[in-house]
Amino acid sequence: MSAEDSRNAPRKARRWAWALTGSGHYFTESIEIIRDLGDVDLFISDAAGEVLRMYRQDKEPLPPQTQVFRDNSASSASIGRFYHGEYHTLVVSPASSNTVAKAVYGISDTLVTNCFAQAGKCRVPCIVFACDTQPEMITMAPEGPVPVYPRRIDLENTRLLKQFDDTVVAETLDELRAAIAARRAELAALPPVPAA
């Protein structure tokens, strides 16, 4: 079986893996997309747990089928699910500059960076919504919009991440939605999962 066939082969359980980092950039919009997707396992870094408490003013619950995994073990045991073919796609959104830098340089010392590394090793396609994509940006802080000025190294890391295999890097919310829609269309075209 070729790498392409393996990547798109039917899976026993076809779910989205979604990893949240400690960035507030379009954080609430990411949560809204998660609600729309439905079959999502949510991987929350320690930093994302803090941001979740700051940004979730609506407190609307996630869909009941959403499983939540927190960064509470040194070995990130929950990422073993990637090896068992439980995920067809990993979305990292929002992806902080710290997470992007670690991903680019192969560092996997948090739940989110472990998810990214294991998805790559298991040829699970990734969609990464990078936060630092322009020299000047407006981002949302808990108290409202603020200007930010990503460093050259942040912009360079985003550029490098775009060169990774099986990885789509979105720079805007519209690009994130388009990448998810494109992946949904790919998945819809796959043969049905055989009955157990």
Backbone bond lengths (Angstrom), bond angles and torsions (degrees), N, CA, C in turn:
res aa  C-N    CA-C-N  psi(-1)  N-CA   C-N-CA  omega(-1)  CA-C   N-CA-C  phi
1 M - - - 1.452 - - 1.526 108.03 -
2 S 1.334 116.53 132.15 1.461 120.11 -179.37 1.519 110.62 -73.86
3 A 1.332 115.90 166.72 1.471 120.26 177.82 1.513 110.45 -60.38
4 E 1.346 116.35 -39.25 1.472 119.99 179.91 1.523 110.52 -65.04
5 D 1.354 117.37 -43.98 1.463 120.34 178.47 1.526 110.80 -62.75
6 S 1.328 115.93 -41.89 1.464 120.72 179.75 1.518 110.92 -62.67
7 R 1.318 116.01 -41.43 1.466 121.80 -177.34 1.521 111.72 -64.16
8 N 1.321 117.43 -34.69 1.459 120.91 -175.80 1.528 113.58 -110.30
9 A 1.334 116.67 11.13 1.461 119.60 179.49 1.524 110.19 -65.79
10 P 1.341 117.61 148.09 1.461 119.52 177.08 1.529 111.01 -58.07
11 R 1.295 116.91 143.79 1.459 122.69 -179.30 1.520 109.70 -113.35
12 K 1.318 115.73 152.47 1.458 121.30 178.02 1.528 109.95 -58.54
13 A 1.310 117.23 -48.74 1.462 122.17 177.23 1.515 106.76 -126.36
14 R 1.314 116.90 118.22 1.454 120.52 -175.42 1.517 109.06 -104.81
15 R 1.326 114.23 104.57 1.455 119.47 -178.51 1.523 109.56 -131.66
16 W 1.306 114.46 160.52 1.452 121.85 170.79 1.525 108.34 -86.61
17 A 1.310 117.20 137.68 1.463 121.64 167.06 1.524 105.11 -102.84
18 W 1.315 117.49 130.97 1.470 121.58 -178.75 1.520 107.55 -128.76
19 A 1.314 116.14 124.49 1.466 121.16 -179.20 1.521 109.81 -111.05
20 L 1.309 115.49 127.85 1.475 122.78 177.51 1.522 109.64 -103.04
21 T 1.332 115.98 134.66 1.461 121.15 176.28 1.527 109.44 -108.28
22 G 1.321 115.42 -174.92 1.457 120.71 -176.02 1.508 114.51 -86.98
23 S 1.312 118.36 33.67 1.458 121.38 177.46 1.517 109.52 -106.30
24 G 1.320 115.80 142.06 1.460 120.25 176.52 1.514 113.09 -90.30
25 H 1.349 117.37 -3.14 1.463 122.62 -175.53 1.525 109.93 -64.64
26 Y 1.323 116.98 108.94 1.463 123.11 -177.76 1.531 112.48 54.89
27 F 1.307 115.71 36.40 1.463 121.28 -179.45 1.527 111.19 -66.12
28 T 1.331 116.78 -49.45 1.472 119.22 -177.67 1.529 110.90 -66.42
29 E 1.333 117.39 -33.96 1.458 120.25 177.26 1.530 110.83 -66.69
30 S 1.323 116.37 -35.61 1.471 119.90 175.91 1.527 110.57 -62.91
31 I 1.321 116.64 -41.72 1.471 120.66 178.46 1.531 109.94 -62.57
32 E 1.336 117.52 -38.96 1.466 120.54 178.81 1.529 111.06 -62.72
33 I 1.330 116.96 -40.35 1.467 120.43 178.95 1.528 109.91 -65.74
34 I 1.330 116.52 -40.17 1.467 120.72 177.54 1.529 109.95 -57.88
35 R 1.322 116.74 -43.35 1.467 120.25 179.13 1.525 111.12 -60.79
36 D 1.338 116.04 -39.27 1.467 120.11 -178.86 1.528 112.24 -69.71
37 L 1.324 117.20 -33.77 1.465 120.28 -177.46 1.521 112.14 -69.89
38 G 1.323 116.49 -39.25 1.461 119.76 177.91 1.509 114.62 85.49
39 D 1.336 118.73 -77.53 1.463 121.97 -174.82 1.524 110.58 -81.08
40 V 1.330 115.32 80.88 1.470 121.70 -174.32 1.523 109.74 -129.56
41 D 1.318 115.31 136.65 1.454 120.80 165.24 1.520 105.72 -102.53
42 L 1.305 116.11 127.38 1.461 122.43 -173.73 1.523 110.16 -104.29
43 F 1.336 116.12 123.84 1.461 122.96 179.01 1.523 107.52 -107.46
44 I 1.331 116.40 118.29 1.462 121.50 -172.33 1.518 109.84 -116.01
45 S 1.333 115.99 116.90 1.464 119.85 175.48 1.523 109.22 -70.06
46 D 1.335 116.61 165.32 1.470 120.15 176.40 1.527 110.49 -56.20
47 A 1.338 115.90 -45.23 1.468 119.90 -179.48 1.524 110.74 -64.13
48 A 1.329 117.34 -39.26 1.465 120.36 178.40 1.525 111.07 -64.30
49 G 1.322 117.28 -34.65 1.462 120.53 177.18 1.521 111.32 -59.92
50 E 1.333 116.38 -39.94 1.463 120.35 177.05 1.523 110.75 -66.61
51 V 1.331 116.37 -44.94 1.466 120.52 -178.98 1.519 110.61 -65.23
52 L 1.314 116.52 -38.00 1.465 121.11 178.57 1.522 110.83 -56.49
53 R 1.323 116.18 -41.97 1.473 119.76 178.78 1.529 111.42 -67.67
54 M 1.331 117.78 -33.37 1.465 120.69 -178.90 1.523 113.06 -76.06
55 Y 1.336 117.59 -35.99 1.461 121.27 -170.86 1.520 114.66 -99.32
56 R 1.308 118.66 -16.30 1.460 120.22 -175.57 1.517 111.31 -86.66
57 Q 1.346 116.34 69.57 1.464 118.70 179.78 1.531 111.77 -72.98
58 D 1.344 116.39 -30.95 1.461 118.78 -176.58 1.524 112.07 -74.59
59 K 1.329 116.93 -28.61 1.468 123.14 179.08 1.522 112.77 57.62
60 E 1.340 117.25 19.39 1.461 119.50 176.32 1.522 108.11 -64.49
61 P 1.323 117.32 132.51 1.465 118.86 -174.88 1.528 112.10 -69.83
62 L 1.318 114.75 156.27 1.451 120.96 173.02 1.521 107.98 -76.21
63 P 1.342 117.64 161.57 1.471 118.76 178.02 1.530 110.98 -55.07
64 P 1.326 117.32 147.21 1.472 120.19 -174.88 1.521 113.96 -61.52
65 Q 1.333 118.31 -25.45 1.463 120.43 -179.47 1.526 112.79 -83.28
66 T 1.335 117.33 0.41 1.466 120.84 179.34 1.524 109.89 -75.18
67 Q 1.330 115.89 123.77 1.456 121.13 173.69 1.530 107.71 -96.17
68 V 1.309 116.90 139.08 1.460 121.52 -178.26 1.517 109.36 -117.04
69 F 1.336 115.32 128.56 1.459 122.58 177.46 1.519 108.25 -119.90
70 R 1.320 115.62 129.73 1.465 120.55 -178.21 1.520 110.55 -108.45
71 D 1.310 115.20 160.50 1.462 123.07 -177.65 1.523 108.53 -79.91
72 N 1.356 115.92 74.59 1.467 118.43 -173.60 1.525 113.46 -123.95
73 S 1.349 116.43 16.06 1.462 118.28 174.79 1.518 109.08 -141.79
74 A 1.307 116.41 143.21 1.465 120.96 -177.13 1.525 111.23 -61.66
75 S 1.321 117.93 -32.23 1.458 120.76 -176.79 1.527 113.16 -93.14
76 S 1.335 117.52 -0.51 1.470 121.19 -177.54 1.524 110.39 49.24
77 A 1.310 115.86 57.26 1.464 121.94 -173.44 1.523 113.01 -55.43
78 S 1.315 118.14 -32.22 1.465 120.93 -175.92 1.522 113.25 -64.71
79 I 1.339 118.01 -18.57 1.459 119.17 -179.10 1.521 111.86 -72.75
80 G 1.317 118.31 -9.77 1.456 121.29 175.57 1.518 112.45 -57.71
81 R 1.313 116.83 -20.34 1.460 121.34 178.89 1.529 112.20 -61.22
82 F 1.337 116.32 -27.44 1.467 118.92 177.68 1.529 110.58 -63.49
83 Y 1.327 116.64 -35.49 1.466 120.63 -178.58 1.519 112.42 -70.46
84 H 1.306 117.35 -21.62 1.458 121.61 -177.44 1.527 112.25 -96.28
85 G 1.333 117.27 11.30 1.461 121.36 175.77 1.508 114.49 68.74
86 E 1.332 117.55 28.19 1.459 119.75 -178.05 1.525 113.18 -80.47
87 Y 1.336 117.45 -13.52 1.463 120.12 -175.88 1.516 111.17 -123.71
88 H 1.318 114.94 136.50 1.462 120.05 174.49 1.521 111.28 -94.69
89 T 1.343 117.13 -19.61 1.458 121.16 -175.88 1.516 109.29 -154.81
90 L 1.338 115.73 142.78 1.462 121.84 169.26 1.515 108.03 -111.53
91 V 1.329 115.63 130.60 1.464 121.74 172.46 1.523 106.94 -114.09
92 V 1.319 116.80 129.09 1.459 121.77 173.43 1.522 105.64 -112.93
93 S 1.314 116.09 105.34 1.467 120.19 -175.65 1.516 110.59 -155.96
94 P 1.317 116.44 127.12 1.456 127.13 -9.10 1.535 110.55 -74.83
95 A 1.334 115.62 152.86 1.464 120.95 179.10 1.523 109.10 -107.22
96 S 1.313 116.17 111.19 1.464 121.27 -179.83 1.529 110.70 -65.26
97 S 1.324 116.56 162.02 1.469 120.23 177.59 1.527 110.45 -61.80
98 N 1.323 117.94 -32.71 1.457 122.25 177.78 1.533 110.49 -63.60
99 T 1.325 116.55 -45.96 1.461 120.76 179.59 1.524 111.01 -65.50
100 V 1.333 117.46 -43.42 1.462 120.63 179.47 1.527 109.86 -61.03
101 A 1.336 117.33 -45.08 1.471 120.70 -179.77 1.521 110.84 -60.90
102 K 1.324 117.36 -45.01 1.464 120.26 179.48 1.528 110.86 -64.48
103 A 1.320 116.89 -40.51 1.460 120.15 179.21 1.525 110.69 -61.99
104 V 1.317 116.68 -43.83 1.469 121.41 -178.49 1.523 111.16 -62.06
105 Y 1.321 116.59 -38.77 1.457 120.21 -175.76 1.529 113.66 -98.72
106 G 1.329 116.85 11.21 1.453 120.75 172.49 1.516 115.17 75.38
107 I 1.319 117.32 21.18 1.469 121.00 178.38 1.529 107.99 -88.99
108 S 1.322 115.61 127.28 1.470 119.46 -179.84 1.521 109.44 -130.94
109 D 1.323 115.18 73.94 1.466 120.44 -176.22 1.524 113.64 -115.16
110 T 1.332 117.14 12.66 1.462 121.75 172.81 1.527 107.39 -131.96
111 L 1.301 116.91 169.32 1.456 120.26 178.39 1.529 110.80 -58.87
112 V 1.328 116.61 -43.28 1.466 120.34 -177.11 1.524 111.33 -68.14
113 T 1.334 117.54 -46.12 1.464 118.52 -179.44 1.530 111.14 -69.23
114 N 1.318 117.60 -29.16 1.461 120.83 172.11 1.526 110.80 -65.36
115 C 1.328 117.00 -42.14 1.468 120.41 176.78 1.525 110.03 -58.07
116 F 1.330 116.65 -46.65 1.458 120.39 -178.38 1.530 110.84 -63.20
117 A 1.315 116.59 -44.49 1.461 120.11 -179.58 1.528 111.42 -63.60
118 Q 1.319 117.16 -45.27 1.461 120.07 -177.23 1.524 110.98 -71.42
119 A 1.324 117.77 -35.01 1.463 119.73 175.16 1.525 109.60 -59.87
120 G 1.333 117.08 -43.36 1.461 120.49 177.66 1.509 112.35 -61.96
121 K 1.324 116.70 -42.88 1.465 120.84 -179.24 1.524 112.00 -68.34
122 C 1.320 116.96 -26.27 1.464 121.61 -179.35 1.528 112.21 -100.10
123 R 1.322 116.46 6.27 1.465 123.13 179.85 1.516 112.29 57.05
124 V 1.321 115.72 41.60 1.458 121.58 173.15 1.528 106.49 -92.43
125 P 1.331 118.43 120.50 1.463 120.25 -179.55 1.530 111.95 -58.12
126 C 1.331 115.35 144.14 1.467 121.77 -177.80 1.527 110.85 -121.40
127 I 1.309 114.52 143.93 1.466 122.57 170.47 1.518 105.57 -121.58
128 V 1.332 116.75 121.78 1.458 121.52 -177.53 1.527 108.61 -118.96
129 F 1.336 116.18 121.83 1.467 121.17 175.59 1.522 107.08 -95.58
130 A 1.334 115.23 94.37 1.465 121.15 -177.03 1.527 110.41 -74.83
131 C 1.304 116.09 138.57 1.468 120.95 -178.24 1.533 112.90 -80.91
132 D 1.325 116.30 -37.90 1.469 120.01 -173.55 1.516 109.99 -102.18
133 T 1.345 115.00 97.28 1.463 119.85 -173.21 1.530 113.71 -126.94
134 Q 1.318 117.59 -12.62 1.462 121.76 -177.69 1.530 108.85 -136.04
135 P 1.354 117.76 153.43 1.465 119.77 -179.70 1.534 113.71 -62.67
136 E 1.328 116.95 -27.67 1.470 121.50 177.21 1.520 108.08 -135.53
137 M 1.323 115.37 132.46 1.460 119.86 -177.64 1.522 110.22 -144.65
138 I 1.317 114.50 161.36 1.464 121.49 169.00 1.520 106.31 -111.70
139 T 1.315 116.51 129.02 1.456 120.57 177.94 1.522 108.93 -127.75
140 M 1.303 116.12 163.34 1.458 120.96 -176.13 1.521 110.57 -97.39
141 A 1.315 115.89 119.07 1.464 122.47 171.06 1.532 107.12 -95.78
142 P 1.331 118.08 166.49 1.469 118.87 -179.60 1.529 113.34 -54.86
143 E 1.351 116.73 -30.50 1.468 119.75 -178.78 1.519 113.46 -92.81
144 G 1.351 118.07 -2.28 1.460 120.93 178.26 1.521 112.14 136.57
145 P 1.356 117.26 -176.81 1.459 121.01 -176.39 1.529 112.65 -67.83
146 V 1.348 114.65 141.98 1.470 120.73 177.84 1.527 108.93 -138.39
147 P 1.356 117.24 149.03 1.471 119.05 176.03 1.532 110.35 -79.88
148 V 1.327 116.30 143.39 1.461 121.89 174.30 1.525 108.41 -133.77
149 Y 1.321 115.24 154.12 1.459 121.63 -176.62 1.528 108.93 -131.06
150 P 1.336 117.11 84.81 1.462 119.96 -178.89 1.530 111.75 -53.88
151 R 1.325 114.22 143.76 1.459 120.78 -179.83 1.526 110.32 -76.50
152 R 1.330 115.82 162.11 1.471 119.75 177.86 1.520 111.60 -56.53
153 I 1.333 117.20 -39.42 1.464 120.53 -179.31 1.530 111.01 -64.38
154 D 1.332 117.33 -35.92 1.467 120.90 177.92 1.526 110.54 -64.90
155 L 1.334 115.98 -44.65 1.464 120.60 179.62 1.524 111.03 -66.12
156 E 1.321 116.60 -38.79 1.459 121.49 178.83 1.527 110.88 -65.36
157 N 1.316 117.38 -40.54 1.466 120.13 178.76 1.531 111.30 -64.33
158 T 1.318 116.89 -38.49 1.468 119.81 176.01 1.526 109.95 -62.26
159 R 1.333 116.63 -42.37 1.466 120.80 178.38 1.533 110.66 -61.91
160 L 1.318 117.13 -43.55 1.465 120.84 -179.98 1.525 112.05 -64.81
161 L 1.327 116.50 -38.16 1.466 119.84 -179.77 1.525 111.46 -62.37
162 K 1.317 117.27 -30.67 1.464 121.14 179.01 1.524 112.35 -64.12
163 Q 1.313 117.45 -17.56 1.471 121.51 -179.26 1.536 112.71 -87.27
164 F 1.322 117.46 -5.80 1.464 120.63 -178.85 1.524 110.68 -71.03
165 D 1.345 115.05 144.46 1.461 120.59 175.36 1.523 110.13 -65.37
166 D 1.319 115.36 148.01 1.473 122.63 174.63 1.527 113.00 54.10
167 T 1.339 116.96 29.36 1.465 120.98 -178.23 1.523 109.57 -130.00
168 V 1.322 115.02 124.85 1.461 121.89 173.58 1.522 106.74 -106.49
169 V 1.324 116.82 126.52 1.460 121.08 178.00 1.526 108.38 -105.46
170 A 1.323 115.74 118.39 1.466 121.80 176.30 1.526 108.96 -94.21
171 E 1.323 116.12 137.15 1.465 120.80 179.75 1.518 112.65 -105.00
172 T 1.329 117.04 -14.44 1.463 121.53 179.49 1.523 108.92 -134.63
173 L 1.315 115.20 165.02 1.461 119.72 177.54 1.532 110.65 -62.58
174 D 1.334 116.78 -38.93 1.466 120.26 177.63 1.529 110.72 -62.40
175 E 1.336 117.30 -40.54 1.468 120.34 177.88 1.527 111.21 -65.51
176 L 1.330 116.72 -37.22 1.465 120.00 176.63 1.521 110.24 -62.13
177 R 1.313 116.36 -48.79 1.473 119.77 179.76 1.527 111.11 -61.16
178 A 1.334 116.65 -40.53 1.470 120.48 179.65 1.527 111.01 -65.40
179 A 1.326 117.43 -40.60 1.471 120.89 179.56 1.524 110.53 -65.07
180 I 1.320 117.24 -40.12 1.468 120.80 178.14 1.528 110.03 -67.08
181 A 1.336 116.96 -41.99 1.464 120.13 178.45 1.525 110.69 -62.70
182 A 1.331 117.40 -41.05 1.465 120.92 178.72 1.520 110.82 -64.02
183 R 1.324 116.79 -40.91 1.472 119.92 179.20 1.524 110.38 -67.11
184 R 1.329 117.09 -39.02 1.471 119.98 177.31 1.524 110.34 -60.71
185 A 1.333 116.85 -40.15 1.461 120.77 179.21 1.526 110.53 -65.03
186 E 1.345 117.22 -40.86 1.467 120.76 176.48 1.532 110.55 -60.05
187 L 1.329 115.29 -45.38 1.462 119.85 -177.80 1.521 111.63 -65.94
188 A 1.333 116.30 -37.73 1.465 120.79 -179.70 1.529 111.15 -64.89
189 A 1.341 116.78 -27.34 1.459 121.41 -178.93 1.524 113.77 -83.12
190 L 1.340 117.11 -9.16 1.456 120.91 -179.55 1.523 110.99 -74.00
191 P 1.333 117.98 155.89 1.477 120.08 175.95 1.515 110.03 -61.35
192 P 1.324 117.54 151.07 1.467 119.97 179.90 1.522 110.82 -63.58
193 V 1.344 114.69 152.92 1.463 120.88 177.26 1.518 108.59 -70.44
194 P 1.341 118.28 128.64 1.478 119.77 -179.27 1.530 111.17 -62.13
195 A 1.299 115.75 146.54 1.474 120.85 177.94 1.530 108.77 -67.31
196 A 1.339 115.45 146.25 1.470 120.29 -178.57 1.504 110.76 -75.62
